[in-house]
């Protein structure tokens, strides 16, 4: 890489989902391998990368706002390189360079495999570069010894892209079609993480249920991959996200009771409780099918925690449709929900639909939904008071003087213990519960 100095520093601002976290780790290791060091703040950096999300309007605006704040740094330091990567970069492409003269680099998710080449062009000839090809395979992981040292948990991407084309969703347009990584490559990356001290791995994919790899005359589907990862020594916990209800097979459901370290938690987006709206969304299942999947999960492993995604205000959503969504939430009793208002995404079929719900109505429905979910979440959390929960101890909590960890059901627990216990599983007696976390005492 064509460095301007031996002390060049980088700063990465990550927005959006866990896949973006994974991609940012990839970029950081790539830069570390090429002589860069991390900057503590944007003001100290020679290279600033904004890893963006465009699933909804809000994270898109956050990316533009952050870029605007970086403009003053570019004015003071014309040699500063600023790049935008990720889904927003893919969606907008050359338009970003036209709109924002401070930008030097625009790189989509699939182009990260060629990021070094892009940066060489920018550094070597002071060129501005756009790279948004979607036909490339996801990059192989970049190793940098000690990068994950001190981390108890880590993400691991097993596939990228989506073939579902839900009517509201931009993901297939910015992440491309589904591409699964070779299973041997995934196992090797997991082994590397474990050797660096990682004890919990979350497998990532826009739809992990669709994972499929063929090689050596064999086929690996997602349950088989889970089984192999579950046998790896040193891996205390295994999670995955995100699942599509229509692809939740009996074999995958059985995996929760069969694989020793697979956590009893699943994130299973339902998006709406009305069959009419689900059909307009192109989700490929009904509320009845969704509830059957939930019942099967709870039969396989009764204590399983179920979290989900839901939106309000999809085009044409009536008050009756919204009430059906609330009804489904009551029936399932989700541990938590990611809830949001529908927003048009350019290029999706929902953008062209009539019957757009007024913003005040969307806001009112979102509040009602979130108020209901708060009642359910706090009730479920309070039911844990007095119980013993096995917690993977992750490190210092945001509250000074405490340590934090998570239960198998992915609930945050804060407590006091010796830091030598970080990275271990311990029983914690739950003493108090709030909406977003638990508090307890080490019991073993």
N, C-alpha and C positions, 0 to 999 in steps of 0.2 A: 504494500500500500504506500502511496506517495505522501509521506508525512511532511507537514510544514515545520514541526519541531518534535523533539523527543519527549516533550512534556505535554503533548496535546491531551485535552480532556473532553469527555462526552457527558451529556446529560439527557436522559430519556424520560419523557413525561408519558405515562401510560394511562389511557382511558378505556372504559368498556369492560369486556368480558375476560374470563380466565385465559382464553386463547390469546388475547393481546398480551397478557402477562407472560405467557409462554414465549411469544414472539419477541417481546422485549428482552427476555433472558437470552434468547438466541443472539440478538443484535449486540447485547452487552458483551457476551463471550467472544463474538467475532471481533469487536473493537479491542477488547483486552488482548487478544492474540496478536493484534497488529499495532501494539505499542501505546494505545490510548489508556488513560486511567479515568476512573469515574470522578465527576465533579460533584461537589456538595450542593451546588445550586446552579441555575442557568447562568448567573452572572460570572461564574468561574469557568464556563465551558467554551471550547473552541468549536464544538459540534453539538447542536441541540436537535433531538428527534422527538416528534410528537406522534405517538402511536394512537391512532384515532378509531372511533366507533361511529357508525351511522345507522344503527338499527332503529333509532328513534331520533326525533329532532333535537332533543335536549343535549345529548352528548356531542352532536354535530356543532351546536352553538358553543359548547364549552371548548371545543377544539379551536374554533375561530377566535374566541375570546383569549385563550392562552397564546395563540399565535400573535394576536394584536399586542399583547404585553411584551412579547419578545422583539417587537419591531424597534423599540428604543435601544435594545442591546445591539442590534445590527447597525443602527445609526452611529453608535459610539465605537463599534468595532466592525468595519466593513469586511474583514477577513472571516468573521463568524459565519459558519455554515449552518443553515437551518433547513431541516427536512421534515416532511409530513409523510408518515407511512400508515399502513393499515387500510381499513375499509373505506373511510372517507376519501383517502388518497386514490383508491381504486375507482370509486364512484365518480369523482370530479375530474381526475386526471389533469390534462393540460389547462383546464379552466382555473385551477388553483394557482398556477404560475402567472396567468394573466391577471388574476384578481389581487395577488399578493406578491409584489416585487421583492419582498424580503426572503421568499422561499427559493431555495436552491435545488431541493430534491423532493420528488413526489414518487413514492414507491408503494405499489399494492402488495397485498399479503403473499401472493405466489412469487413475486419478484424478490422477496427477501433472500432467496438462494443466490441472487446476483448482486446483492447489495454492495459487496466489496468493489465490484467492477464499476458500479454507479458512482460510488464515492471517489474512486480513482479518477474518473472523468471530470468530476466537479473540481477536485483538488488540482489536477494536472493542467487543465485548460480553462479554468474559471467558467465552465459551462453550467447551465441549468438543465437538469435531466428529469424526464418523466419515464417511469417504467411501470406498465400496468398490464402485462401479459397474464392471462389466466390459464394458459395451457401447460404451465410448468408444474412439476411435482413439488410437494412440500420439501423444504431443505432438510438434509441430514443434520442431526445435532452437532454443534460445535463444542468441543471439550476445552475446558480451561480449568486446570487442576486447582481445587479449593474453592471454586465459584459457589458451590452449594454448602460449603462448610459452615456449620452453625445453623443450618435450616433443618427443621424437623419434617416439614411438609414441602411437596413440590408437585407441579403439574407436568403431565406428559401427553403430548398430542399424538393420537393414534391414527387420525384421519383428518381431512379437511374438505370443506365444501358441502353442498347439499343438493339433492335432486328433487326435493319435495315441492318447491315453488308455491308455498302458501301465498295467497293473494296479497297479503299485506307486507310480506317479508322481502327485504333487499339482499339477504345473505347469499342466495345462489348467484346473484349478479355481481357481488363483490368478493366472494370467496371461491366462486367457481363450482364445478361439478364435484361430486364425491370422489375422493382419491384416498385409498387406504395405504398406510405404510406397511412395509414388510414386517411380519411378526418377529423375525430374528432381530431386526433393527430396534424394534420396541423393547424387546427383552434386554438387549445390550444397553440401551439407554437407561432402563430401569435398574439394571445391575450397577451402572456407573453412579446413579443417584444414591443407591443403597450404600455403596462403598464410601461415599462422601458423608454419610450420616443421616440421610433422609430416611424416615421411618413410615411416612404415609405418602402415597402417590395417588393423585387424582387423574384419571384418564380423561382426555378431552377430545371432543369432536362435535361438529354441528349436530350430528345424530349418531352417537356411538353405536346404537343398535344395528346400524347398517354396515359396521365394519366387516370387511371380507377380504381375505388375501389367499391367493392360490400360488403354490410353489412346491417343488419337489414331489409333484404328484398328489399333494394334499391340499385341503381347504381349511382355512382357519376362519371361523366366524367369531362373533364377539364373546359368546359364552366360553368357547374353547380358549380364546386368548386370556380371558379372565382366569380360567383354571390354571394356565401355565404361570401367569404372574402370581397367583395365589400360593404357588409352591416355592417361590423364591425366598431363601433364607434372609432374615434380617428385616423383611418387610412386615411391619406390624399391622398396617391398615391399608386397604385398597378402596378407592371410591371411583365414581365416574359421573360424567355429565356431558351433554344433555341427552335425554332419551325422548323418542317420539312415541306416543301411546300406540299408534297403529303398528309399530314394529316391536312392541314389547312381547317377546315370545315366551312360551311356557318354559323353555330351556333356560332363558335368562332369569325368569322369576325363580326357578329352582336353584339358580346359582347362589342366591342369598343364603340358603340353608346348607348348601354343599361346600362352599369355599370358606375356609376357616377365618380369613382376615378381611373378607368383603363386608364393609360396614352396612348396618341395617338402616340405610337411608337412600332414597331415590328422589331425584328431581325430575318430575314428570309434568311438563307444561300441559295445561288443558285449554287455556286462552279464552274460552267462553263456555257457558253452560247451556246455551240454546242450540238445538240441532240446526235450526234455520241459519244462524250465524256461523256455526261450524262449517256448514256446507258452503256458504259464501266465502269463508276463509280458505276453503280447500284443504281442510285438515285431514280428511280421510277416515274419520271415525265419528261416532255419535256420543252423546252424553252417557247413554246406556253402556256402550262398549267401554268408555273410560271408567265408569263405576265398576264394571266387571273386572277390569284390570286391577283396580284398587283392591277389590275383594280378594282376588287371587294372590296379590302381594301379601295382604294381611293374613291370609290363610297359610301361606308358605312360611312367613316369619312375623308373628303377631306384633312384636314391638317396633316394626319398621316405621321410620319417620318419613313422611311424604311432604315434599315441598313442590312448588309449582310456579308457573308464570300465568298471568291473566291480564287481559286488557279490557278496558271499557270504551264505549263510544265508537265501535266499529261501524262503518257506513250502514245505515238502515237499522241499527240496533234500537228496538223499541223498549218501552218500560217493562213489558212482559219478558222480553229477551234478557234484560238485565236482572230481573227477579229470578229467572232460571239460573243465572250465574251465581247469585247469592245462595240459591237453594243448593246448588252443587257444592259450594264451599261449606255449607252447614253439614251436608251429608258426609263429606269426606273428612272434615276436621283437619285441615292442613296444619302442619307445624309452623310453616311460614309461607308467605307469598311474595313474589316480585310482581307488583301491580303497577300499571301505567295506563295512560291515555293513548288511544290510537292517534297516530300522526301519519299523514301521507308520506310515502317514500317514492321518489321519482322512479318511474320505470316498472312499478308494480301494477297489477291489474286493479287493486283496491283504490289506487289513486284516481282511477277513472270512474269509479262507482258513484252513483247518486245517493241521496239520503244522508249526506254528511251531518253528523250530530253536532249541534252548537257547542262551543267551548264551555260555556257555563254549565250545560247539562253534563258534559263529560267530567268536569271538575266535581260536581255534586255527586255523581255516581261513584267516582273514585274515592271520595271521602267516605261515603256510606260503606263501600266495600272494605276499605282499610280499617274503618271502625269495627266492622264485624270480625275481620281477621285478628285484630288486636285482642278482642275478647277471647277468641279461640286460642291464640298463642299464649296469652297469660294464664289461661286455665290449664293448658297442657303443661306449661312450665311449673306452675304451682303444684301440680300433681306429683312432680318429681321431688319436692321437699320431703326430706326424711328417708330418701332412697340412696342406695349406694350406686354410683355410676363409675364405670371404668373410663378414665380420661387419659388421653395422650397429651403429655405435658409439652407445650410448644415453646414457651419462653416468657419473658417479662410482659405483663399486660400494659395496656395504655394507662391504667391507673398505677401510679407509682407505688412501689413496695409490694406489689402482688405478682403472681405468676398466672398465666392463662393456659388453657388447653381446651380440647373439645371432646364431647362424648361421642360414642359410636353414632348417635343420631345427629351429630353435627351441631350440637348446642354448645355455646361458649360457656366455660366455667372459669371463674376467677377464685384464687385461693392463695394461701401462703405456704411455701415449701422451700427447701434448699435447691439452689440452682443446679446442683449436681444431678437432680432428678429429671432435668430437661431431656426429652427424647425417650422417656420411659412411659409405660402404662401403669397407672396406679388407681386404686379405688378412692373415690372422693365421696364423702357424705354431704349431700346437698342440704344447705341450711336456709337459703333464701332464694327467691326467684323474682325476676323482673321480666319485662316484655322481651328484651333482647339478650339476656344473659342470666346465668345462675351464679351463686356464690356458695362455696363449700369449704370443707376441711379434709385434709388427707386422712384416710382411714386405714392405710396399711403401710 
